[in-house]
Structure formats: structure tokens, C-alpha cells
Amino acid sequence: MTVYFIGAGPGDPDLITVKGQRLIRQCAVIIYAGSLVPTAVLEGHCAEQVINSAELHLEQIIELIRSAHLKGQDVARVHSGDPSLYGAIGEQIRCLRELGIPFEIIPGVTATSACAALLGAELTLPDISQSLILTRYADKSPMPAGEELGSLAQHGATMAIHLGVNHLEKIVDELLPHYGADCPIAVIHRASWPDQDWVVGTLADIAEKVQAKGFRRTALILVGRVLGNEVFSESSLYRAGHAHLYRP
């Protein structure tokens, strides 16, 4: 018996991995995050139990898994995006280790990847930014020391900010001193879902544009000079005259 933490991807059912889809269709028990995972991801399953974890607390989820373990039933624990990023799987894994229940993590397509694809953007361009910072806005839960938005912004790297659209004006205030008012920024609502929408602007005007759209939740913020920038060096990998293992 194994618990599989499966990344369902950002929303489009076609963006789940082949392995993740296969396991969902094989497991006897499915526990899925119904607030963010579309039911279409579960199509083709033959599970005896399908439970929406949005209505459960941690202890109830672990009890369901423990019960399946006693019956020798595999569990598909389905999370949105990639379960290792803001998936709250760490606390579940800690419980499973205490109970001696085996588990495996199946990676998924992240919301950041889906947003970059939607914008037609590469997030790591030569000379512009070679680093991507994935973070969130500190609202109810504080950030660890040194991970405050202003501290991270000092790097000037491409940044993906989760859970922050309702605090966009405060975020802009923290980013402005480091990126500048003309820095491109995009806010993407429900990337890859049928009702996906987005807006692109600069730090100077993005708050007004987002307010006009009415985005309130399930939105990701991307900021950095890589967005819409056409002035950058070509990579060495495909440059004529650059030799490597496969192209002497």
C-alpha cells in the first residue's frame, strides 16, 4: 500500500502527468483538493472512495489514509499544481512517517509554468535574469526572517508571487524601490482553466488594471524584466560556433 501525492497541474486536465493520471485511475481511494482540482482530472477512475478534502481537516485526512492502509488500499492524494509547492503535504508526510505508511510524490506542472506559457514568456533570459524566486505574500502567516518581499526583491530576479492579489498595492510598494516603476508585471487569474484571464502592465499601473478586471483570488503575480523584453543575448547552447558534447 502506498500514498501517492499527485500534482494535478494548474487546472487544465490535460496538464497532469501520464504517471499521475495512471495512478489516479488505479488507486482504490482518491482524496482530492476539490477547491482547486477540477473533477475532470479524476475521469476514468475506478476508486471505491472519492473524497473532497476541501471539507476536511488534517486529522480527518490522515484517518482516511490510515483506514485505507489497514485495508491494503493505495491512495491517490491529489493536489493542485505541484504538491511540493504550497501543497501543505509536509504535515501529512510527517504524520505518515510516524504511522509507518509509505508514500511517494508525483510532480506536477506548476501555476508559474502555466502562467509563463500563457504569456508566451521565458522566465530566465540571458543578461536579464537567470533566477526565479517563488514566494508568497505574508498576510496571516509571517515569512521567515530574510524572506520578506522587500528582501527578496533586492536580487532583481524574476519573481512569482502567490496569494497576493488582494494586497497588490502593498506588494507594488515593496517592489518599486528595487525594480522601478517601469518594470513589467503580470497578474494571471486561473491560468489554464476555461475562464482564465490576465492583465499585463508595469508597477506604475498594474493595480488600476487589476482593479478593473476584478481579480480577487486564485491569481499569480509575475514580475521582472524578462516579461516583454526583446533585448537580450542569445544562449550559448544554440549559438553557431559554440562547441559542446553533441555538437563538436
N, C-alpha and C positions, 0 to 999 in steps of 0.2 A: 504494500500500500504506500502511495506517495501523494503528497500535496503538491500540486503544480501551481505556482504563482505565475499566471499568464498575462502578458501585456496584450491587451486587445487593440492597441493603437489609438489614434486620436479621435476616431468616430466612424470613418468610412469602414464598413465591414470588410472590404477588400484589402485593407491595410494591416490586417492581422497576419502573423507569420504562418507559413504552412504547418510548422510544428505546433504552434498554438491552436490552430484550427483542428488539427488531427486529435489533439489531446482533449479538447472540448467535446468532440464527437465520441470519444472513447470512455471518458470518466463517468462513473456511476452517480457522482454527486457534483453539482455545479453551484458555487456560491459566487455571485457576480455583483459588482458595484453598479446597481441599476440607475443611479443618478447620473452616471457618466458613460456607461457602456450600453450601446443600443442592443436591443434583443435580437436584432438580425445577426449579430455575432454568434449567437447560440444556435442558429439554424442547423439542422441535421443531427442534433444531439440525440442520444438515447438514454439520458440520465434518468434515474429513479427519482431524484430530488433536484429541483432547481429553486434556489433561494436568492432573493434580492437582499444583499447585505446593507443596503441603504437604511433599512429599518431596524438594524441590529447594532448592539454594542459589542465590544471586543470579546467579553466573556461568552456571549451567546454564539459568536462565530467559532470560537475555539471549542465550545461544547459540540457544535455540529461536526467539526472536523474530528474531534475525539470519538464521537459516535461512529463516524464512517471508518475511522481507524480500527475500532473494535470489530467491525464487520468485514474488514479487509477490502474496503472500497476506496479506489482512487478518487481524489478531489481536485476539480478544476477551480481554483480560486482566481477569478477573472477580474483584473483591474484595468483601468483606462491607461492609455499611453504606454510607458514603460514602467513596470511595477517598482523598479528600483529608484525612481524619481518621484518624490512626494506621494508615494503609494501607501504609506503607513503599513508597510509589510514588516518593518523591523520589529515592531512589538509582537506581531503574530509569530514571526520566526523565533523570537525569544521564548514564547510560550511552547512552540512545537519542540524546541530543543529540550526544554525542561521535561516535556512529556515523552521524549524519545520518539517523536513522529518524524519520519523522513520527509524532506521537501526538495523541490527543485525550482529554480527561477527561469522562466522563459521570457527573454527580452521582447520588447515591443517597440513600435515606431513612436517616437516622442511627439508631443504637441509642437515643440520647437521645430522639428524636422518638417512637420506638416505645414507649419506657417511659412517656413523658408520656401518650400515647394510652391505654395500658393502665391507668394510674392515673386517667384522666379529669381530667387537670390541665392548667392553663395555667401555663407556667413564668415568665411575665412579667406580673404583676398590678400595676395602678396602686397606688401608695403602699407596696407591699410589696417588689417587686424588679423592676427594669427591665433587668437584666443577667443573662446566663447565662454562667458560666465552665465551659468544657470542659477537663478536665485529667486527669491520671493520678497514681497513687501512685508515688513514687520508690522502687523496690526495687533491682534490679540496675543500672539506668541512672539516674544522678543527674539532678535537674532543673536547668535553668539558674538562675543567681542571680536571686533575686526571684520565682521561680515555685514556691517551696516551698509546701506546702499551707497552712501557718500564715500565710504572707504573703498568699496569695490569699483566705483566709478573713476577713481583716480588712475586706474590702469588704462582707461580709454578703449578697452576691448569691446567687442560686440557683446551685448548683454540681452538675455531673455529673462523677463521678469514675470513670475507667476503671481496670481492672486492680488493684483494691484490696481485693476481698472477703476475701482471705486475711490481710489486715493491718487488718481493720476496727477492732479495739480501738485500734491506734495512730492510725488516722485520726480516730476519735472523740476521742481525747486532744488532737489538734491542732485540732479544730473547736470543742470545748467552750468555750474562753475567748472565742470570737468569736460563736458562735450561741446558746449557752446550752443547758442540759440538756433543756429542754422543746421544743427546735426539732425539727420533723418531719423524718424521714429515711426513705427507702425503698430497699430493695435488691431489684432485679429480675433474675431468673435467666432467660436465654434468651428475652427478650421477642419475641413473635410466633411462636415455634416451638410445635409441638404440646405440648411438655412445659413450657411457660412457667410460671413461678411467681414469687411475690413476697411480701414482707413489709413492712409499714409500722409505724413506731414513732417513738420520739424518740431523741435522742442518749443519753439515760439508759438505754434498754432495748433498743436495736436489736441490740447484739452478742449478747445472750442469745437473741433471737428468730431471728437468722440461724443461730446455732449449732444451734438446734432444727430448723431447716429443712435444715441440712447443705449449704448452698451453698458451693462450693469454687472454682469458676471460671465464666467466661462470665456474669458478673453485673455490672450497672452500679449505682452508688450515686448517688442523687439526694438532695440536702439543701437545705433552705431553707424560709422561712416561707410560701411560696406553696402548699405541699402541705397541703391540707385547710383552708386559710384562707378563710372566707366573709366576712370583714370587710375590704372594700376599696372604693375609689371606682369608679364606672363610667367607662369610657373616654369620651373626648370624641367619638370617631368616631360613635357611635350615640346620643349624648345629644340629646334633644329640645331644639331651640333653638340647637344648635350648627351654624352655617353653614359649608359648605365648597364646593368646586368643583362637586360633584354634587348638593348639597342647599342651595341659596341660602337 
